[in-house]
Amino acid sequence: MGNRLWWTVSNLLFLYITAVRNGKSARNIQLNRGRYPDLVRLTLDLAEKDALGRRARVETTLPVALKPYADLITQVSQLSTGTS
């Protein structure tokens, strides 16, 4: 389970940057939409309002910024087929 969770967190953060900048039309979002739909959906939901970036830049550190989304991230990690 740990590897799946870390895989999900690292890929969420990787996709998040371009989702914030380019939205759902970002190339890496498009490439992963069919393969990891739950991960992409969560990424786009968080990126829409730059939820992680704004909190990490202004209020807190990234781990604390991720904490409100821990349950969602865990759920997505259980649905994703990615590996470490």
C-alpha positions as CSV (number, residue, x, y, z in Angstrom):
1,M,0.0,0.0,0.0
2,G,2.8,2.4,0.8
3,N,4.2,2.3,-2.7
4,R,0.8,3.0,-4.2
5,L,0.2,5.9,-1.9
6,W,3.6,7.5,-2.7
7,W,3.1,6.8,-6.4
8,T,-0.2,8.6,-6.2
9,V,1.2,11.6,-4.3
10,S,4.2,12.0,-6.5
11,N,2.1,11.7,-9.7
12,L,-0.5,14.1,-8.3
13,L,2.2,16.7,-7.7
14,F,3.8,16.1,-11.1
15,L,0.4,16.5,-12.9
16,Y,-0.7,19.3,-10.7
17,I,1.9,21.8,-11.9
18,T,0.9,21.6,-15.6
19,A,-2.8,21.4,-14.7
20,V,-2.5,24.7,-12.8
21,R,-0.7,26.3,-15.8
22,N,-2.5,24.7,-18.7
23,G,-5.7,23.1,-17.3
24,K,-7.3,20.0,-18.7
25,S,-5.7,20.5,-22.1
26,A,-2.2,20.0,-20.7
27,R,-0.4,17.2,-22.6
28,N,0.4,15.1,-19.6
29,I,-3.1,15.4,-18.3
30,Q,-4.4,14.2,-21.7
31,L,-1.9,11.3,-21.8
32,N,-3.0,10.1,-18.3
33,R,-6.7,10.7,-18.5
34,G,-7.7,7.3,-19.9
35,R,-5.2,5.3,-17.8
36,Y,-5.6,7.0,-14.4
37,P,-9.0,8.8,-14.6
38,D,-9.4,9.1,-10.8
39,L,-5.9,10.6,-10.4
40,V,-6.5,13.1,-13.2
41,R,-9.9,14.0,-11.9
42,L,-8.5,14.8,-8.4
43,T,-5.6,16.7,-9.9
44,L,-7.9,18.9,-12.0
45,D,-10.2,19.5,-9.0
46,L,-7.3,20.7,-6.9
47,A,-5.6,22.6,-9.7
48,E,-8.8,24.5,-10.6
49,K,-8.3,26.9,-7.7
50,D,-4.6,26.1,-7.2
51,A,-5.5,24.6,-3.8
52,L,-2.2,23.1,-3.0
53,G,0.1,25.8,-4.4
54,R,-1.6,28.7,-2.8
55,R,-1.7,27.0,0.6
56,A,2.0,25.9,0.4
57,R,3.2,29.3,-0.8
58,V,1.2,31.4,1.7
59,E,0.2,29.5,4.7
60,T,2.1,26.3,5.3
61,T,4.3,23.6,4.0
62,L,3.3,21.1,1.3
63,P,2.7,18.2,3.6
64,V,0.3,20.3,5.7
65,A,-1.3,21.6,2.5
66,L,-2.0,18.0,1.4
67,K,-3.5,16.9,4.7
68,P,-7.1,18.1,4.0
69,Y,-7.0,15.9,0.9
70,A,-5.4,12.9,2.5
71,D,-8.6,10.7,2.4
72,L,-9.1,11.5,-1.3
73,I,-5.5,10.8,-2.1
74,T,-5.7,7.5,-0.3
75,Q,-8.9,6.6,-2.1
76,V,-7.3,7.4,-5.5
77,S,-4.2,5.4,-4.6
78,Q,-6.4,2.3,-4.0
79,L,-8.0,2.8,-7.4
80,S,-4.9,3.5,-9.4
81,T,-2.9,0.8,-11.0
82,G,0.4,2.6,-10.9
83,T,3.5,1.3,-9.3
84,S,6.3,2.9,-7.5
